[in-house]
């Protein structure tokens, strides 16, 4: 454009605006900048009409700072100027600035348009500013824009993102016309707020009304709702058929949603793998695709498969994200797969995800569940601003290791920071820690003040943990009074804790019978365990007739007793041992090591606890032989001949460690000079220098 054409006139302004508009549509930002520069060099200040077009150009090309400078220098602004600036800030994630600019517009006396309202509502939703959003909503009603389609859709979306789904529903119902965007906002809002059934119903209603086009965003929301409901595969397949019918199977985001849906719908990993592999989704897979599948296998307990998929995505040069690592580390925690967990930790450090709150929290949880509580504490101490998940993970780890006092100290630190409020999980971990450490009064105090002091209403799990707290301490009468005063019936965990206490505390047969009957009534499928515990109570009291009666009942009813077994990881293999029925290439070597250990610990003062063997017909020698071959002793013997001295010995057991093994492992740790960590079905035991971290209280 020639210099003489840059003089201000109506025709020139129209020509300039048209040229800028072309540059905006074709994304030729540099040419637009050059034109702006020529205007400045010519000493011609663009009028408001031209300046608005420049403002829109900079905004749509992502140059928000240029747009802001131009906006600030405008001597006069009109409604287009304000709307363009607010929209630019909102669309470029400058949400707080968008809210401030909207407020400035109101102060200037301008009345917002529906476009300004839509942009500022989106900004309010993005920063979860519900109060500001409500004020904007009131202004919308006052200005008569609440019936506008875009405004209504954004209001519904804002309320749902801020967790106010009931208000979102009210806005949606009041809309005179609804399009696919408004329907999708509601479906997605319900799903993200956990109202999966309402999301599915909204999708069905959308189909029933048949007045709008169903796009892939609505189908994504419906898929998430289906997965969240853990709905039957029939429902999911019906939804999948709609996807294929409408030709959306090539949409990557929708393919990811379908993969996730099948993973969550009863763990249908075969269908999930088909979607992932491209039978239905032929578009390229991304990290979300892999993460959905990995999470599915983790939830299904197939951590080895999940790790293989992780290696595959790395071979495809895809960078894992924080969700990938969180899911994999969670899987390692659930399976107590320390070797794989530490390798993932190295990857986390290498790819600089250590500061992510979700990743760091799962690392704390993983090390705690794998037996290395010191590592868990170290990871936690490196987190700059721990979230409630991180605090709860650490308290949970300490509780599982019987470190109740330390768990209380962490709780006190959390309260002192004032940044995080305790929740139901926090008090569950505290009660568990107090229970395992014998801190009865402290535990009761937390239970009685969790609502009055911290506003957390006790749930069924908290009542059950108080039963466990009192029962472990042998305070059976108090536990009985507490159960009778509960607002609901004790659950299976509570009765199991009470029954175990009847066995461990002087064999309270009558209370044991009552507990066993209630446990069998609540969990008939696990009645074998209840009968075994009752049999042990009779045996401890030398009530052999009662033992025979219970064992006859178990046999006649074809009830199954859960066999005890222990396992230990060496390298990338898990070695499993039973009391007698097991085989291993090194079986002879393991027995030789075990015999040697028993000899050494007997010299150190170990005396087999033959009274714990529930048979009256066995002689002492036979009872000793039976105790010698308990699975945890065999596993420890194998670990000692297989693991180098610097490696921790970590043994996992599916049942409670018995009194004799507990005593033997204390002596073994003393005579071999190594720390032995045992995780039973309740907690961790750290054996070192002849003592156990539980202080013989478990």
C-alpha positions in Angstrom: 0.0 0.0 0.0 1.5 3.4 -1.1 2.3 6.0 1.5 -0.2 8.6 0.1 -3.0 6.0 0.8 -2.2 5.9 4.5 -3.9 9.3 5.1 -7.0 9.0 7.3 -10.2 8.9 5.4 -13.2 6.6 5.3 -12.2 4.9 2.1 -8.7 4.4 3.3 -9.9 3.0 6.6 -12.1 0.5 4.8 -9.2 -0.5 2.5 -6.8 -0.9 5.4 -9.3 -2.9 7.4 -10.0 -5.2 4.5 -6.2 -5.7 4.0 -5.7 -6.5 7.7 -8.7 -8.8 7.6 -7.1 -10.8 4.7 -3.8 -11.0 6.6 -5.7 -12.3 9.7 -7.6 -14.9 7.7 -4.5 -16.1 5.9 -2.4 -15.9 9.1 0.2 -13.6 7.4 1.2 -12.0 10.7 4.5 -10.5 9.3 2.7 -8.7 6.5 0.2 -7.4 9.0 3.0 -6.2 11.3 4.7 -4.5 8.3 1.5 -2.6 7.5 1.2 -1.5 11.1 4.8 -0.3 11.1 4.2 1.7 7.9 1.3 3.4 9.6 3.4 4.3 12.6 6.3 5.6 10.4 4.0 7.7 8.4 2.8 9.4 11.6 -0.7 8.3 11.0 -2.5 7.0 14.0 -5.0 4.3 13.0 -8.5 5.3 13.8 -10.6 3.1 16.1 -12.0 1.1 13.2 -8.5 0.2 11.9 -7.1 -0.3 15.4 -9.8 -2.8 16.2 -8.9 -4.8 13.1 -5.2 -4.8 14.1 -6.2 -5.8 17.6 -8.2 -8.8 16.2 -5.3 -9.8 13.9 -2.8 -9.9 16.8 -5.3 -11.8 19.0 -6.1 -14.4 16.4 -2.4 -14.9 15.5 -1.6 -15.5 19.2 0.3 -12.2 19.7 -1.6 -11.2 22.9 1.2 -8.9 24.1 1.1 -6.8 20.9 -2.7 -6.7 21.2 -2.5 -5.5 24.8 0.0 -2.7 23.9 -2.2 -1.6 21.0 -5.3 -1.7 23.2 -3.7 0.3 26.0 -2.6 3.0 23.6 -6.1 3.4 22.0 -7.4 6.9 23.0 -11.0 5.7 22.6 -12.3 2.2 22.8 -15.7 0.9 21.8 -17.5 -2.3 22.4 -15.7 -4.1 19.6 -12.3 -3.1 21.2 -13.2 -4.4 24.7 -14.8 -7.6 23.3 -11.8 -8.3 21.1 -9.3 -7.8 24.0 -11.3 -10.0 26.4 -11.7 -12.7 23.8 -8.0 -12.6 23.0 -7.0 -13.0 26.6 -9.4 -15.8 27.3 -8.5 -17.7 24.1 -4.8 -17.5 25.0 -5.1 -18.8 28.5 -4.6 -15.4 30.1 -7.7 -15.9 32.3 -7.1 -13.6 35.3 -6.3 -10.7 32.8 -9.5 -11.5 30.9 -11.5 -11.2 34.1 -9.8 -7.9 35.0 -10.4 -6.5 31.5 -14.0 -7.4 31.7 -14.3 -5.5 35.0 -12.6 -2.5 33.5 -15.1 -2.5 30.6 -18.0 -2.4 33.1 -16.4 0.5 34.9 -16.0 2.4 31.6 -19.7 2.2 31.2 -19.8 -0.2 28.3 -22.5 -2.9 28.2 -21.1 -6.3 27.3 -22.2 -8.3 24.2 -23.0 -12.0 24.2 -19.5 -12.6 22.8 -17.8 -10.8 25.7 -20.0 -12.7 28.1 -19.1 -16.0 26.5 -15.4 -15.3 26.7 -15.4 -14.1 30.3 -17.5 -17.1 31.4 -15.0 -19.4 29.8 -12.2 -17.6 31.7 -14.2 -18.0 35.0 -14.6 -21.7 34.3 -10.9 -22.1 33.6 -9.7 -20.6 36.9 -12.7 -22.2 38.8 -13.8 -18.7 39.9 -17.4 -19.6 40.9 -18.1 -16.3 42.6 -17.0 -14.2 39.6 -19.0 -16.6 37.4 -22.1 -16.1 39.5 -21.8 -12.4 39.2 -21.4 -12.6 35.5 -24.5 -14.9 35.3 -26.5 -12.2 37.2 -25.4 -9.6 34.7 -26.3 -11.9 31.8 -29.8 -12.1 33.1 -30.0 -8.4 33.7 -28.8 -7.7 30.1 -31.1 -10.3 28.7 -28.4 -12.6 27.3 -29.1 -15.7 29.4 -31.2 -17.1 26.7 -28.4 -16.9 24.1 -27.1 -20.3 23.0 -23.4 -19.6 23.4 -23.9 -17.8 26.7 -26.1 -20.6 28.1 -23.7 -23.3 27.0 -20.8 -21.6 28.6 -22.7 -20.9 31.8 -23.6 -24.6 32.1 -20.0 -25.6 31.4 -18.7 -23.1 34.0 -21.0 -24.4 36.7 -20.1 -28.0 36.0 -16.3 -27.3 36.0 -16.7 -25.6 39.3 -18.5 -28.6 40.8 -21.9 -26.9 40.9 -23.6 -29.4 38.6 -27.1 -28.7 40.0 -26.8 -25.1 38.8 -25.4 -26.2 35.4 -28.5 -28.4 35.1 -30.8 -25.5 35.9 -29.1 -23.3 33.3 -29.4 -26.1 30.7 -33.1 -26.7 31.3 -33.8 -23.0 31.0 -32.2 -22.7 27.6 -34.8 -22.2 24.8 -32.7 -24.0 22.2 -29.9 -26.5 22.7 -27.2 -27.5 20.1 -24.5 -30.2 20.2 -22.2 -27.9 22.2 -24.7 -27.4 25.0 -25.6 -31.1 25.2 -21.9 -32.0 25.2 -21.2 -29.5 28.0 -23.8 -31.2 30.1 -22.7 -34.8 29.3 -19.1 -33.9 30.0 -20.0 -31.9 33.1 -21.9 -34.8 34.6 -19.1 -37.3 33.8 -16.3 -35.1 35.2 -18.3 -34.6 38.4 -18.8 -38.3 38.9 -22.5 -38.3 37.9 -21.9 -41.0 35.3 -25.5 -42.3 35.2 -26.8 -38.7 34.6 -24.3 -38.3 31.9 -25.5 -41.5 30.2 -29.1 -40.4 30.6 -28.3 -37.0 29.0 -26.7 -38.7 26.1 -29.8 -41.0 25.7 -32.0 -37.9 25.8 -29.9 -36.2 23.2 -30.3 -39.2 20.9 -34.1 -39.4 21.6 -34.7 -35.7 20.8 -32.8 -36.1 17.6 -32.7 -32.4 16.9 -28.9 -31.9 16.9 -26.0 -33.5 15.2 -24.0 -35.8 17.5 -20.3 -35.0 17.3 -17.3 -36.9 18.5 -17.0 -34.6 21.6 -20.4 -35.8 22.8 -19.4 -39.4 22.1 -16.2 -38.9 24.1 -18.2 -37.7 27.1 -20.6 -40.6 26.8 -17.7 -43.1 26.6 -16.1 -41.6 29.8 -19.5 -41.9 31.5 -19.8 -45.6 30.5 -16.4 -46.3 31.8 -17.0 -44.5 35.0 -20.2 -46.5 35.6 -18.2 -49.7 35.0 -21.2 -50.4 32.7 -21.7 -53.8 31.1 -19.9 -54.5 27.8 -23.3 -54.5 26.1 -23.9 -50.8 26.8 -20.3 -50.0 25.8 -20.6 -52.0 22.5 -23.9 -50.2 21.7 -22.1 -46.9 22.1 -19.2 -48.2 20.0 -21.6 -49.1 17.2 -22.9 -45.5 17.1 -19.3 -44.3 16.7 -18.8 -46.6 13.8 -22.2 -45.8 12.3 -21.4 -42.1 12.4 -17.9 -42.6 10.9 -16.0 -41.3 13.9 -13.8 -44.4 14.4 -10.8 -42.6 13.0 -10.9 -39.9 15.6 -7.9 -40.4 17.9 -9.5 -38.8 21.0 -12.6 -40.9 20.6 -10.5 -44.0 20.1 -8.7 -43.2 23.3 -12.0 -42.7 25.1 -13.3 -46.1 23.8 -10.0 -47.8 24.9 -10.5 -46.3 28.4 -14.1 -47.3 28.4 -13.4 -51.0 27.7 -10.6 -51.1 30.3 -13.0 -49.9 32.9 -16.0 -51.9 31.8 -15.3 -55.1 33.6 -11.6 -55.0 32.4 -12.5 -56.0 28.9 -8.8 -55.8 27.8 -9.3 -57.8 24.6 -11.7 -55.1 23.2 -9.5 -52.3 24.5 -6.5 -53.8 22.8 -8.5 -54.1 19.5 -9.4 -50.4 19.6 -5.8 -49.5 20.5 -4.2 -51.7 17.9 -6.3 -50.1 15.1 -9.0 -52.6 14.3 -11.5 -49.8 14.8 -9.2 -46.8 15.1 -6.8 -46.4 12.2 -5.5 -43.0 13.2 -2.1 -42.6 14.8 -1.8 -43.5 18.4 -0.5 -40.9 20.9 0.7 -41.0 24.5 -2.9 -40.8 25.7 -3.6 -44.0 23.7 -0.8 -45.8 25.4 -1.6 -44.4 28.9 -5.2 -45.5 28.7 -4.1 -49.1 27.8 -1.4 -49.1 30.5 -3.9 -47.9 33.1 -6.3 -50.7 32.1 -3.7 -53.4 32.5 -2.6 -51.9 35.9 -6.2 -52.0 37.1 -6.5 -55.6 35.9 -3.4 -56.5 38.0 -1.3 -57.2 34.9 1.7 -55.0 35.7 4.1 -57.1 33.5 1.9 -56.4 30.4 1.6 -52.7 31.4 5.4 -52.5 31.6 5.8 -54.2 28.2 3.5 -51.6 26.7 5.6 -48.9 28.3 8.7 -50.3 26.6 6.8 -50.3 23.3 5.9 -46.6 23.5 9.5 -45.8 24.3 10.6 -47.7 21.2 8.1 -45.6 19.2 9.9 -42.5 20.5 6.9 -41.3 22.4 7.6 -39.4 25.6 5.6 -40.6 28.6 3.7 -38.0 30.6 2.9 -37.7 34.3 -0.2 -39.8 34.0 1.8 -42.7 32.4 4.2 -42.7 35.2 1.6 -42.4 37.9 -0.3 -45.4 36.6 2.8 -47.6 36.2 4.2 -46.7 39.6 0.8 -47.3 41.2 0.8 -50.8 39.6 4.3 -51.5 41.0 3.0 -50.3 44.4 0.0 -52.7 44.3 2.2 -55.6 43.3 5.1 -54.6 45.6 7.3 -54.8 42.5 10.3 -52.9 43.9 12.8 -53.6 41.1 10.5 -52.3 38.4 9.4 -49.4 40.6 13.0 -48.2 41.2 13.7 -48.4 37.4 10.6 -46.2 36.8 11.8 -43.8 39.5 15.0 -43.4 37.5 13.0 -42.6 34.4 11.0 -40.1 36.3 14.2 -38.3 37.4 15.7 -38.4 33.9 12.6 -36.9 32.3 12.1 -34.3 35.1 8.7 -35.5 36.4 9.9 -35.7 40.0 8.2 -32.4 40.9 4.8 -33.5 39.6 2.4 -33.9 42.6 0.8 -37.1 41.3 4.0 -38.8 40.3 5.8 -37.9 43.6 2.8 -39.1 45.6 2.7 -42.5 43.9 6.4 -42.9 44.4 5.9 -42.3 48.2 3.1 -44.9 48.1 5.2 -47.4 46.1 8.2 -47.3 48.4 6.0 -47.6 51.4 4.2 -50.7 50.0 7.5 -52.2 48.9 8.9 -52.1 52.4 11.4 -49.2 52.1 9.7 -46.6 54.3 12.9 -44.5 54.6 12.9 -44.1 50.8 9.2 -43.0 51.0 10.1 -40.3 53.6 13.0 -39.2 51.5 10.9 -38.8 48.3 8.2 -36.9 50.3 10.8 -34.5 51.8 11.8 -33.5 48.3 8.3 -32.4 47.4 8.1 -28.6 47.5 4.4 -28.2 48.0 2.9 -31.5 49.0 -0.8 -32.1 48.1 -3.3 -33.9 50.3 -2.5 -37.0 48.3 1.2 -36.8 49.1 0.6 -36.3 52.9 -1.9 -39.2 52.9 0.5 -41.4 51.0 3.2 -40.8 53.6 0.9 -41.3 56.6 -0.4 -44.5 55.0 3.1 -45.8 54.5 4.1 -45.0 58.1 0.9 -46.6 59.4 1.4 -49.8 57.4 4.9 -50.1 58.9 3.5 -49.7 62.4 5.1 -46.2 62.9 2.1 -44.7 64.5 4.0 -41.9 66.4 5.7 -40.9 63.2 2.4 -40.8 61.4 1.0 -38.5 64.1 4.0 -36.2 63.7 3.4 -36.0 59.9 -0.2 -35.1 60.6 0.8 -32.4 62.9 3.2 -31.0 60.3 0.4 -31.0 57.7 -1.9 -29.1 60.0 0.8 -26.6 60.9 1.4 -25.7 57.2 -2.3 -24.8 56.9 -2.1 -25.5 53.1 -3.9 -28.8 53.2 -7.0 -29.9 55.1 -7.3 -33.5 56.4 -9.9 -35.7 54.8 -11.5 -39.2 55.4 -8.3 -40.9 54.0 -6.1 -38.9 56.4 -8.0 -40.1 59.5 -8.2 -43.7 58.2 -4.4 -43.7 58.0 -4.1 -42.1 61.4 -6.4 -44.7 63.0 -4.5 -47.5 61.3 -1.2 -46.2 62.5 -2.4 -45.8 66.1 -3.9 -49.4 65.9 -0.6 -51.0 64.8 1.4 -49.0 67.3 -0.9 -49.6 70.3 -1.7 -45.9 70.6 -5.2 -46.5 71.8 -6.0 -43.2 73.5 -4.5 -41.2 70.7 -6.6 -43.1 68.2 -9.8 -42.7 70.1 -9.1 -38.9 70.5 -8.7 -38.6 66.7 -11.9 -40.5 66.1 -13.9 -38.4 68.5 -12.6 -35.1 67.2 -12.4 -35.7 63.5 -15.8 -34.2 63.0 -16.0 -31.5 65.7 -12.5 -30.2 65.1 -11.8 -30.9 61.4 -15.2 -31.3 59.9 -14.7 -34.8 58.6 -17.7 -37.1 59.3 -16.6 -40.6 60.4 -17.5 -43.3 57.8 -18.0 -47.1 58.2 -14.2 -47.7 57.6 -13.3 -45.4 60.5 -15.7 -47.2 62.9 -14.1 -50.5 61.8 -10.6 -49.2 62.5 -11.7 -48.2 66.0 -12.9 -51.8 66.5 -9.5 -53.0 65.3 -7.7 -50.4 67.6 -9.5 -51.7 70.7 -9.4 -55.3 69.7 -5.6 -55.4 69.1 -5.1 -53.8 72.6 -7.1 -56.7 74.1 -9.9 -54.3 75.2 -12.7 -56.6 74.0 -15.4 -55.3 76.4 -14.8 -51.8 75.2 -14.8 -53.0 71.6 -18.1 -54.8 72.2 -19.7 -51.7 73.7 -18.4 -49.6 70.8 -19.9 -52.0 68.3 -23.3 -51.9 70.1 -23.3 -48.1 70.0 -22.4 -47.8 66.3 -25.0 -46.1 64.0 -24.8 -49.1 61.7 -23.9 -52.8 61.9 -20.1 -53.6 62.0 -18.7 -54.8 58.7 -16.7 -57.9 58.0 -13.4 -56.2 58.7 -14.6 -55.2 62.1 -15.8 -58.7 63.0 -12.6 -60.2 61.7 -10.5 -57.9 63.8 -12.6 -58.8 66.8 -12.4 -62.5 66.1 -8.6 -62.3 65.7 -8.4 -60.5 69.1 -10.4 -63.3 70.7 -7.8 -65.7 69.6 -4.8 -63.6 70.6 -6.1 -62.5 74.0 -6.5 -65.5 76.3 -8.9 -67.4 74.0 -12.2 -65.8 74.6 -14.3 -68.6 73.2 -17.8 -67.2 73.7 -17.0 -63.9 72.1 -15.1 -65.7 69.4 -18.2 -67.8 68.5 -20.3 -64.6 68.2 -17.7 -62.9 66.0 -17.3 -66.0 63.8 -21.1 -66.3 63.3 -21.4 -62.7 62.3 -18.4 -62.9 60.0 -19.8 -66.0 58.3 -23.2 -64.3 57.9 -21.6 -61.2 56.2 -19.1 -63.1 54.1 -20.3 -66.7 53.6 -17.8 -67.1 50.7 -14.9 -66.6 53.2 -16.4 -68.7 56.0 -13.4 -71.0 55.9 -11.2 -68.3 57.3 -13.7 -67.6 60.2 -13.8 -71.3 61.1 -10.0 -71.6 61.1 -9.7 -68.6 63.4 -12.4 -70.2 65.7 -10.5 -73.5 65.6 -7.3 -71.6 66.7 -9.2 -70.1 69.7 -10.2 -73.6 70.8 -6.6 -74.9 70.3 -5.1 -72.1 72.3 -7.4 -73.1 75.2 -6.6 -76.8 74.7 -10.3 -77.3 73.9 -9.5 -80.2 71.5 -13.1 -81.3 71.2 -14.0 -77.9 69.9 -11.1 -78.0 67.4 -12.3 -81.4 66.1 -15.9 -80.2 65.8 -14.8 -77.1 63.8 -12.5 -79.1 61.5 -15.2 -81.7 60.9 -17.6 -78.8 59.9 -14.9 -77.4 57.5 -14.5 -80.9 55.9 -18.2 -81.8 55.7 -19.1 -78.4 54.3 -16.2 -78.5 51.7 -15.0 -75.2 53.0 -11.6 -74.2 51.8 -8.9 -72.9 54.0 -6.7 -70.3 52.4 -3.2 -71.8 52.1 -0.3 -69.8 53.5 2.4 -68.9 51.1 5.3 -66.4 50.9 7.2 -64.9 48.0 10.3 -63.0 47.3 11.6 -61.2 44.3 15.1 -61.9 43.0 16.0 -60.1 39.8 13.0 -60.0 37.6 11.5 -63.2 38.9 9.1 -63.8 41.8 9.8 -67.0 43.7 6.7 -68.4 45.6 6.9 -70.9 48.5 4.3 -72.9 50.4 4.7 -74.7 53.8 5.2 -78.1 52.2 3.7 -78.2 48.7 6.3 -76.4 46.7 9.1 -77.1 44.2 12.2 -75.1 43.2 15.4 -75.8 41.3 17.3 -75.0 44.5 15.1 -76.9 46.9 17.9 -79.0 48.4 20.1 -76.0 48.8 17.3 -74.0 50.5 16.6 -76.8 53.0 20.3 -77.0 53.8 20.4 -73.3 54.5 17.2 -73.5 56.5 18.5 -76.4 58.7 21.7 -74.4 59.2 19.8 -71.3 60.3 17.6 -73.2 62.7 20.7 -74.7 64.3 22.3 -71.3 64.7 19.3 -69.6 66.2 18.7 -72.4 68.6 22.2 -71.8 69.9 21.3 -68.1 70.2 18.3 -68.9 72.4 15.4 -69.6 70.0 12.8 -72.0 71.3 10.2 -73.3 68.8 6.7 -72.1 69.8 5.1 -75.6 69.6 2.0 -74.4 71.5 0.9 -72.6 68.4 0.4 -75.8 66.5 -3.3 -76.6 66.7 -3.0 -80.4 67.0 -3.1 -82.5 70.2 -2.0 -85.8 68.7 1.5 -84.6 67.5 4.6 -85.0 69.5 7.0 -82.1 70.1 9.4 -83.2 67.3 6.7 -83.4 64.7 5.4 -80.0 65.7 8.9 -78.5 65.4 9.3 -80.0 61.9 5.9 -78.5 60.9 7.0 -75.0 62.2 10.4 -75.3 60.6 8.8 -75.5 57.1 6.6 -72.4 57.4 6.7 -70.5 54.1 8.2 -67.3 55.4 11.2 -69.2 56.9 11.7 -71.0 53.5 11.5 -67.7 51.6 14.1 -66.0 53.9 16.5 -69.0 53.5 16.2 -68.7 49.7 16.7 -64.9 49.9 19.9 -65.3 52.0 21.5 -67.6 49.4 20.3 -65.5 46.4 20.6 -61.9 47.3 24.0 -60.0 47.9 24.6 -58.6 51.3 23.8 -55.0 50.2 20.3 -55.9 48.9 17.3 -55.7 51.2 15.5 -58.9 52.0 11.8 -58.3 51.5 9.4 -61.2 51.9 5.7 -61.0 51.3 3.1 -63.3 52.9 -0.6 -63.6 52.2 -1.5 -64.4 55.9 -0.6 -63.0 59.3 2.9 -64.0 60.3 2.7 -66.6 63.1 4.2 -66.3 66.6 6.9 -68.9 66.0 8.1 -67.3 62.7 8.1 -63.9 64.3 10.4 -65.2 67.0 12.6 -67.1 64.6 13.1 -64.2 62.2 14.2 -62.0 65.0 16.9 -64.5 65.8 17.8 -65.0 62.2 18.3 -61.2 61.7 20.7 -61.4 64.7 22.8 -64.4 63.6 23.2 -63.4 59.9 23.6 -59.6 60.6 21.0 -58.6 58.0 17.8 -56.7 58.0 14.8 -58.7 57.0 11.5 -57.0 56.0 8.3 -59.1 56.0 5.0 -57.8 54.8 2.0 -59.9 55.9 -1.7 -59.3 55.2 -1.8 -56.5 57.8 1.5 -54.7 58.1 5.2 -54.6 57.7 7.7 -56.1 60.2 11.4 -54.9 60.1 13.6 -57.5 61.8 17.0 -56.3 62.7 19.6 -57.2 65.4 17.3 -59.6 67.1 14.3 -57.3 67.4 11.2 -56.3 65.4 9.9 -52.8 64.6 6.5 -53.9 65.9 7.8 -54.3 69.4 6.0 -57.7 69.5 2.7 -55.8 69.2 0.9 -57.0 66.0 
